[in-house]
Amino acid sequence: MSMEKTVLVFGATGQQGGAVARALRSRGWLVRALVRDPAAEKARALEAAGIDLHRGDFSDSASVAAAMSGVHGVFSVQPSSGQGPVHGISDEQELRYGKAVADLSLAHGVRHLVYTSVGAAGKGHTGLGHFDMKTEIEDHIRSLGIRSTILRPAAFMEMLLLPGMGLDRGTYAFFMRPGQTMQCIAVDDIGKVAETVFSDPERFGGRTIEIAGDEMTGNGLQDLFSRAAGRTITYHRFPDGLLEQDRLLGRLAELVDDGRCAGAADIQALRQEFGGLLSLEQWLSGPGRPLFEAALEAPGGTVALR
Ligand SMILES: NC(=O)c1ccc[n+]([C@@H]2O[C@H](COP(=O)([O-])OP(=O)(O)OC[C@H]3O[C@@H](n4cnc5c(N)ncnc54)[C@H](OP(=O)(O)O)[C@@H]3O)[C@@H](O)[C@H]2O)c1
């Protein structure tokens, strides 16, 4: 059945949308990607993989509406204010764009909207716009009555290897205390989960699913990274001074401490429902290996979390 159906994917030149577009295409779906620049390298790679490009921009709602013509499903992701001044958008834009995609999906008779949110959403006000906007977008989607599935991904494994965490100096810093647990997921597994969700709207419609493939502690990362690097990597939490000085990092650390950013996905149940989601160790020795090797060489700098 999927061979006859088209899914419109937003953010397909990015991490989550790219994984979803590839997973759908590999299972025979017709995929349409709304892209800002069809000539960009990542857009051309999508086209080469058999994905139809539709030029558009969230800020141009007519272009979003036109892309929805005749589609069965929509995968909705927005960049967030948490992504910083270069790639980020304002909280107000994230909210407006996320709601508009849902409203237009309803207006165009889309049969299944899949919205990717975040693990910390729906757990009370966090004070971080890119979490609180997602809670509001989720609520808006549920209020519309459109068949929808909301995914709440944990921290991306890819984010662990952004520059600035210290691997080049034989150390590694992140949010958890050494014995504290935090969940994570490989971006490709978000694609796998979303494809499964689109393939069974009856089963997944109306559900909100927190997703993660593994959980890690600081001590666990120290062991894993040391084994993978073939030399000692010492773990420590981001220093208190940094957490006080950088309010985004500081607030994220508080939300790890109170559990909302630590994650509460039922990983066993997810493995049964969606098949083998990658553990951090599997990801690190597979798709994450090039990122790990690059991070071992990359000179330290400011932490650039997204
Ligand atoms: N990092 C994490 O651990 C984590 C965990 C859970 C949730 N999240 C959430 O994930 C979201 C980001 O997802 P991602 O990492 O997949 O994004 P990403 O890789 O940064 O990609 C963003 C995508 O949005 C597109 N885009 C940007 N502005 C646009 C506009 N005005 N109109 C249309 N398309 C536009 C970009 O296209 P171009 O190629 O044209 O720039 C790109 O395809 C954020 O909301 C974040 O809060 C992150």
The ligand as a Gaussian input file, in Angstrom:
#p B3LYP/6-31G(d) Opt

LIG

0 1
 N       19.557000      17.636000      19.297000
 C       18.802000      16.852000      20.039000
 O       19.308000      16.008000      20.803000
 C       17.299000      16.951000      19.941000
 C       16.510000      16.029000      20.634000
 C       15.122000      16.098000      20.498000
 C       14.561000      17.100000      19.696000
 N       15.357000      17.997000      19.039000
 C       14.709000      19.010000      18.186000
 O       14.984000      18.686000      16.834000
 C       14.683000      19.844000      16.047000
 C       15.710000      19.978000      14.962000
 O       15.696000      18.811000      14.188000
 P       16.959000      18.417000      13.324000
 O       18.160000      18.329000      14.208000
 O       16.564000      17.293000      12.473000
 O       17.103000      19.753000      12.448000
 P       18.349000      20.189000      11.534000
 O       19.234000      19.054000      11.238000
 O       18.938000      21.429000      12.128000
 O       17.601000      20.595000      10.214000
 C       16.689000      21.673000      10.171000
 C       15.911000      21.521000       8.895000
 O       14.904000      22.538000       8.845000
 C       15.031000      23.194000       7.581000
 N       14.602000      24.584000       7.729000
 C       15.219000      25.540000       8.471000
 N       14.546000      26.694000       8.359000
 C       13.510000      26.455000       7.518000
 C       12.468000      27.260000       6.992000
 N       12.355000      28.554000       7.311000
 N       11.570000      26.691000       6.161000
 C       11.659000      25.387000       5.823000
 N       12.634000      24.566000       6.284000
 C       13.541000      25.108000       7.119000
 C       16.495000      23.087000       7.221000
 O       16.633000      23.282000       5.830000
 P       17.933000      23.983000       5.160000
 O       18.767000      22.840000       4.641000
 O       17.365000      24.809000       4.078000
 O       18.620000      24.783000       6.236000
 C       16.773000      21.655000       7.646000
 O       16.329000      20.736000       6.699000
 C       14.682000      21.026000      16.987000
 O       13.355000      21.496000      17.133000
 C       15.213000      20.434000      18.288000
 O       14.700000      21.104000      19.421000
 C       16.709000      17.933000      19.137000

